[in-house]
């Protein structure tokens, strides 16, 4: 085994990028093979942090700390790049023993963490990263269902914290609080439904100019390998319904519930994504390092199918790009691929974060690393 690992490392090094770390995916140790990642010309990918067990959602503080949520690991990490060399110097466990703390958000010196049924707040967290202490409970009014119970959270431009509640099933007809995106004030008050008909969103962001919310949504399972597609949706105003469980990808009536309501009653997706892509984290690109044509476009982390008959490169395990003009998607294309080889995956992108220097971080919960994508033009 050691001989095989050394040979693999030598081959990757010969290709110009060293294999610097190893993941611990469900299939056992997986080499992180950066040389296999295909990017557009002029882009490079490197390891920003390794040993970040089950790395999921990302957020950053104005002070430069990157916070990382997890699900199965039950921990929240803090990453610091104190010498500004593009690689984290420290990986610190801020909290552990939590109930699927997937979502993280930062505001006014405090770290907000979403568990299955509640949102917590660690005050003045950067002053005590290695001993954050007991958090305050912001809200414990969310259901405890584990099916689609993990949460992605972010603060919107309105100062509200947005919290989704997924469907507690593959497909079922359940009313509030399920199949929704909620929002509330930072102290937990003013909790209200913002959008309905959302099966399971694990990533959203606001257009930097229009300030409208866009979100990814995972399509239902057990309806064929190639249908229905995941969705990229735009919320033009509060109170809209996006079709679940009656309609999928804007045009396909559900075989069980579709007779109750017509697809035309609901908001159509801004873009149909690949079926079973498990589109999760997404960010508008607001930096200046990447070429101008990427500005205000959406990068999407497609985590990859868990139940497709045969894995395919166009069904996740990649980062895609949705080009947006005048509130419409005018292009949807691969940006980074190579985590899936045939039926074997060695990594699964989950979330993204644009850094102040314009580079982009990518969390991988299968290889347990954080990547950094840069543009040099070379």
C-alpha positions as CSV (number, residue, x, y, z in Angstrom):
1,X,0.0,0.0,0.0
2,X,2.8,2.4,0.9
3,X,4.5,1.7,-2.5
4,X,1.2,2.6,-4.3
5,X,0.8,5.8,-2.3
6,X,4.4,6.8,-3.1
7,X,3.9,6.1,-6.8
8,X,0.7,8.1,-6.9
9,X,2.3,11.0,-5.2
10,X,5.2,10.9,-7.6
11,X,2.8,10.9,-10.6
12,X,0.9,13.9,-9.2
13,X,4.1,15.8,-8.5
14,X,5.3,15.1,-12.0
15,X,2.1,16.7,-13.3
16,X,3.1,19.8,-11.5
17,X,0.9,19.7,-8.4
18,X,1.8,17.8,-5.3
19,X,-0.6,15.4,-3.5
20,X,-0.2,17.0,-0.1
21,X,-2.9,15.3,2.0
22,X,-5.3,12.4,2.2
23,X,-9.0,12.4,2.8
24,X,-10.9,9.8,4.8
25,X,-14.1,9.4,2.7
26,X,-16.6,6.7,3.4
27,X,-14.7,4.4,1.0
28,X,-11.5,4.7,3.0
29,X,-8.4,6.9,2.6
30,X,-8.6,8.9,-0.7
31,X,-5.6,10.8,-2.1
32,X,-6.3,14.5,-2.8
33,X,-5.1,14.7,-6.4
34,X,-5.2,18.3,-7.3
35,X,-3.6,17.7,-10.7
36,X,-6.8,16.0,-11.8
37,X,-8.9,19.0,-11.2
38,X,-9.7,20.7,-14.6
39,X,-10.2,24.5,-14.4
40,X,-10.4,27.2,-17.1
41,X,-7.1,28.5,-18.4
42,X,-5.3,30.8,-15.9
43,X,-6.9,29.3,-12.8
44,X,-5.1,27.2,-10.1
45,X,-6.2,25.2,-7.1
46,X,-4.3,24.5,-3.9
47,X,-4.9,23.3,-0.4
48,X,-5.9,26.1,2.0
49,X,-6.4,23.8,5.0
50,X,-6.2,20.0,5.6
51,X,-7.5,17.8,8.4
52,X,-10.8,19.8,8.5
53,X,-13.0,16.8,9.3
54,X,-16.3,16.7,7.4
55,X,-15.9,20.3,6.2
56,X,-19.3,21.7,5.2
57,X,-20.5,25.4,5.3
58,X,-18.2,28.3,5.3
59,X,-18.4,31.9,6.6
60,X,-15.8,34.5,7.3
61,X,-15.3,37.4,9.8
62,X,-14.1,40.9,9.0
63,X,-11.0,39.9,11.0
64,X,-10.1,37.2,8.6
65,X,-11.2,34.1,10.4
66,X,-12.8,31.4,8.3
67,X,-15.4,29.4,10.2
68,X,-16.4,25.9,9.0
69,X,-19.5,23.9,10.0
70,X,-19.9,20.1,9.8
71,X,-22.7,17.6,10.0
72,X,-21.5,14.1,11.1
73,X,-18.4,15.5,12.9
74,X,-20.5,17.6,15.2
75,X,-17.8,20.3,15.3
76,X,-17.2,23.8,14.2
77,X,-13.7,24.9,13.2
78,X,-11.9,28.2,12.8
79,X,-9.1,28.6,10.3
80,X,-6.5,31.4,10.5
81,X,-4.0,32.4,7.8
82,X,-2.0,34.8,9.9
83,X,1.0,35.1,7.6
84,X,-1.3,35.7,4.5
85,X,0.5,33.1,2.4
86,X,-2.8,31.6,1.1
87,X,-2.8,28.6,3.5
88,X,-4.2,28.3,6.9
89,X,-1.7,28.3,9.7
90,X,-4.1,26.9,12.3
91,X,-7.2,24.7,12.4
92,X,-8.9,25.3,15.7
93,X,-11.9,23.4,17.1
94,X,-14.3,26.1,18.3
95,X,-17.0,23.8,19.5
96,X,-17.7,20.1,19.5
97,X,-20.5,17.6,20.4
98,X,-23.1,19.6,18.5
99,X,-26.2,18.3,16.7
100,X,-25.3,18.5,13.0
101,X,-23.9,22.0,13.1
102,X,-23.9,22.5,9.3
103,X,-24.8,26.2,9.1
104,X,-22.5,29.0,10.2
105,X,-22.9,32.8,9.9
106,X,-21.0,35.7,11.4
107,X,-22.3,39.1,12.6
108,X,-21.2,41.8,15.1
109,X,-18.4,39.7,16.6
110,X,-20.6,36.6,17.1
111,X,-20.7,33.3,15.4
112,X,-24.1,31.8,14.7
113,X,-24.4,28.0,14.3
114,X,-27.4,26.1,13.1
115,X,-28.1,22.7,14.6
116,X,-31.0,20.5,13.5
117,X,-33.7,22.2,15.7
118,X,-32.1,25.4,16.9
119,X,-29.7,28.3,16.2
120,X,-26.9,29.1,18.6
121,X,-24.7,32.2,19.1
122,X,-21.1,32.3,20.3
123,X,-20.4,35.9,21.4
124,X,-17.0,37.6,21.0
125,X,-15.8,34.4,19.5
126,X,-12.6,35.5,17.9
127,X,-11.2,36.5,21.3
128,X,-11.6,32.9,22.6
129,X,-11.4,30.6,19.6
130,X,-9.9,27.7,21.6
131,X,-12.5,28.0,24.3
132,X,-15.7,29.6,23.0
133,X,-17.7,28.5,26.1
134,X,-21.4,27.9,26.2
135,X,-23.4,29.5,23.4
136,X,-26.7,31.5,23.7
137,X,-29.8,29.9,22.2
138,X,-31.1,32.3,19.6
139,X,-34.1,30.2,18.6
140,X,-35.2,26.6,19.3
141,X,-38.4,26.8,17.4
142,X,-37.4,24.6,14.5
143,X,-38.5,20.9,14.1
144,X,-36.2,18.1,15.1
145,X,-36.6,15.9,12.0
146,X,-33.2,14.7,10.7
147,X,-34.4,14.0,7.2
148,X,-33.2,17.2,5.4
149,X,-32.8,18.7,8.8
150,X,-29.3,20.1,8.4
151,X,-29.3,23.8,7.8
152,X,-27.5,26.4,5.9
153,X,-27.8,29.9,7.3
154,X,-26.8,33.4,6.2
155,X,-27.5,37.0,7.0
156,X,-29.2,38.9,4.3
157,X,-28.8,42.5,3.3
158,X,-31.9,43.3,5.4
159,X,-30.0,42.3,8.5
160,X,-32.2,39.2,9.0
161,X,-30.9,35.7,9.5
162,X,-32.3,33.2,6.9
163,X,-32.9,29.6,8.0
164,X,-34.4,26.8,5.8
165,X,-36.5,23.9,7.0
166,X,-36.4,21.1,4.5
167,X,-39.0,18.4,3.7
168,X,-38.9,15.6,6.3
169,X,-39.2,13.1,3.5
170,X,-38.3,12.4,-0.1
171,X,-41.6,13.8,-1.2
172,X,-44.7,14.4,1.0
173,X,-47.3,17.1,1.5
174,X,-46.5,18.9,4.7
175,X,-47.3,22.5,5.5
176,X,-45.4,25.0,7.6
177,X,-42.8,24.9,9.0
178,X,-41.6,22.4,6.4
179,X,-40.5,23.1,2.8
180,X,-39.7,26.7,3.6
181,X,-37.1,29.3,4.0
182,X,-37.6,31.3,7.2
183,X,-36.0,34.6,8.4
184,X,-35.7,36.2,11.8
185,X,-33.9,39.1,13.6
186,X,-30.5,38.4,15.0
187,X,-32.0,37.9,18.5
188,X,-34.5,35.3,17.2
189,X,-37.5,37.5,17.2
190,X,-39.7,38.3,14.3
191,X,-39.6,34.7,12.9
192,X,-41.5,34.5,9.6
193,X,-41.8,32.4,6.4
194,X,-40.0,34.0,3.5
195,X,-40.5,31.4,0.8
196,X,-42.4,28.1,0.4
197,X,-42.3,25.0,-1.8
198,X,-38.6,24.5,-1.2
199,X,-37.7,20.8,-0.8
200,X,-34.2,21.2,0.6
201,X,-31.9,24.2,0.1
202,X,-28.4,24.0,1.5
203,X,-27.1,27.1,-0.2
204,X,-28.2,30.7,-1.0
205,X,-26.9,34.1,-1.6
206,X,-28.0,37.6,-2.5
207,X,-27.4,39.3,-5.9
208,X,-24.9,42.1,-5.1
209,X,-26.8,44.6,-7.2
210,X,-30.5,43.7,-6.9
211,X,-30.2,42.2,-3.4
212,X,-32.6,39.5,-4.4
213,X,-32.1,36.0,-2.8
214,X,-31.1,33.2,-5.1
215,X,-31.0,29.6,-3.8
216,X,-30.2,26.0,-4.9
217,X,-32.8,23.3,-4.3
218,X,-32.4,19.5,-4.4
219,X,-34.9,17.7,-6.6
220,X,-36.8,14.6,-5.4
221,X,-35.3,11.1,-5.6
222,X,-36.7,7.8,-6.9
223,X,-38.1,9.3,-10.1
224,X,-35.4,8.2,-12.6
225,X,-31.7,8.8,-13.1
226,X,-32.1,11.9,-15.2
227,X,-35.2,13.6,-13.8
228,X,-36.2,15.8,-12.1
229,X,-33.3,18.3,-12.1
230,X,-32.1,20.2,-9.2
231,X,-33.0,23.9,-9.3
232,X,-31.4,27.4,-9.1
233,X,-34.2,29.8,-8.0
234,X,-34.6,33.5,-7.7
235,X,-36.8,35.1,-5.1
236,X,-38.2,38.3,-6.5
237,X,-40.3,39.0,-3.4
238,X,-41.2,37.5,-0.1
239,X,-44.1,34.9,0.0
240,X,-43.5,33.1,-3.3
241,X,-44.0,29.3,-3.7
242,X,-41.5,27.2,-5.7
243,X,-43.7,24.2,-6.4
244,X,-42.7,21.3,-4.0
245,X,-44.2,18.8,-3.6
246,X,-46.6,19.4,-6.5
247,X,-44.2,20.4,-9.3
248,X,-40.6,19.7,-10.0
249,X,-38.1,21.7,-12.1
250,X,-41.0,24.0,-13.1
251,X,-42.6,21.6,-15.6
252,X,-42.9,18.1,-14.2
253,X,-46.0,17.2,-12.1
254,X,-45.3,15.0,-9.2
255,X,-47.0,11.5,-9.8
256,X,-48.6,11.5,-6.4
257,X,-49.3,15.2,-5.6
258,X,-49.2,16.9,-9.0
259,X,-53.0,16.5,-9.7
260,X,-53.7,18.9,-6.8
261,X,-52.0,22.0,-8.2
262,X,-50.7,23.0,-11.7
263,X,-47.1,23.9,-12.4
264,X,-48.2,27.2,-13.7
265,X,-49.2,28.3,-10.2
266,X,-45.6,28.4,-9.0
267,X,-42.3,30.2,-9.6
268,X,-40.3,28.5,-12.3
269,X,-36.6,27.9,-11.7
270,X,-34.1,30.4,-13.0
271,X,-32.1,27.4,-14.2
272,X,-32.6,23.7,-14.3
273,X,-29.6,22.0,-12.9
274,X,-28.5,18.4,-13.4
275,X,-30.7,15.7,-11.8
276,X,-29.2,14.3,-8.6
277,X,-26.4,16.8,-8.8
278,X,-27.0,17.6,-5.1
279,X,-26.4,21.3,-5.7
280,X,-25.7,22.8,-2.4
281,X,-23.4,25.8,-1.6
282,X,-23.5,28.8,-4.0
283,X,-22.0,32.2,-4.1
284,X,-22.2,35.3,-6.3
285,X,-18.6,36.2,-7.3
286,X,-18.0,39.7,-6.0
287,X,-14.2,39.8,-6.1
288,X,-11.9,41.4,-8.7
289,X,-9.2,38.7,-9.0
290,X,-11.1,36.6,-11.5
291,X,-11.6,38.0,-15.0
292,X,-14.4,40.5,-15.4
293,X,-16.8,38.0,-17.1
294,X,-17.1,36.2,-13.8
295,X,-18.3,39.2,-11.8
296,X,-21.8,38.8,-10.4
297,X,-22.1,35.2,-11.7
298,X,-22.9,32.3,-9.5
299,X,-20.5,29.5,-8.5
300,X,-22.4,26.3,-7.4
301,X,-20.9,23.4,-5.5
302,X,-22.6,20.2,-6.8
303,X,-22.0,17.6,-4.1
304,X,-22.9,14.6,-6.2
305,X,-25.5,11.9,-6.3
306,X,-26.0,9.3,-3.6
307,X,-28.5,7.2,-5.5
308,X,-28.0,7.5,-9.2
309,X,-27.7,4.0,-10.9
310,X,-24.3,5.0,-12.3
311,X,-22.4,8.1,-11.3
312,X,-21.8,10.6,-14.1
313,X,-19.5,13.6,-14.3
314,X,-22.5,15.8,-15.2
315,X,-24.3,14.7,-12.0
316,X,-22.3,16.5,-9.4
317,X,-18.9,16.1,-7.8
318,X,-18.0,19.4,-9.5
319,X,-18.3,23.2,-9.4
320,X,-20.5,24.8,-12.0
321,X,-21.0,28.4,-13.1
322,X,-24.3,30.1,-13.8
323,X,-23.8,33.4,-15.7
324,X,-26.4,36.0,-14.7
325,X,-27.5,39.0,-16.7
326,X,-30.6,41.2,-16.1
327,X,-31.9,38.7,-13.5
328,X,-31.7,35.8,-15.9
329,X,-29.3,32.9,-16.2
330,X,-27.7,33.2,-19.7
331,X,-25.2,30.3,-19.3
332,X,-24.7,27.2,-17.1
333,X,-21.4,25.3,-17.5
334,X,-18.8,23.3,-15.6
335,X,-16.1,25.3,-13.9
336,X,-14.1,22.8,-11.9
337,X,-14.2,19.0,-12.5
338,X,-12.2,15.9,-11.6
339,X,-13.4,14.8,-8.2
340,X,-15.2,11.9,-9.8
341,X,-13.4,9.2,-12.0
342,X,-15.7,6.6,-13.4
343,X,-17.6,5.3,-10.4
344,X,-15.0,6.4,-7.9
345,X,-15.0,9.8,-6.2
346,X,-12.2,11.2,-4.1
347,X,-13.8,14.5,-3.2
348,X,-17.2,16.2,-2.9
349,X,-17.4,20.0,-3.1
350,X,-19.9,21.4,-0.5
351,X,-19.6,25.2,-0.1
352,X,-17.7,28.2,-1.4
353,X,-16.6,31.5,0.0
354,X,-15.0,34.5,-1.8
355,X,-12.1,36.0,0.1
356,X,-11.2,39.7,0.2
357,X,-8.4,39.2,-2.2
358,X,-10.8,37.7,-4.8
359,X,-9.7,34.1,-4.5
360,X,-12.3,31.5,-3.6
361,X,-12.4,28.8,-1.0
362,X,-14.1,25.4,-1.5
363,X,-15.1,23.0,1.3
364,X,-14.9,19.3,0.7
365,X,-16.6,17.0,3.3
366,X,-15.3,13.8,1.7
367,X,-11.6,14.6,1.4
368,X,-11.8,16.8,4.6
369,X,-9.9,19.7,3.1
370,X,-10.5,23.3,2.1
371,X,-9.3,24.2,-1.4
372,X,-8.3,27.7,-2.6
373,X,-8.9,28.7,-6.2
374,X,-6.9,31.6,-7.6
375,X,-6.5,33.3,-10.9
376,X,-3.0,34.3,-12.1
377,X,-3.6,34.3,-15.9
378,X,-0.6,31.9,-16.4
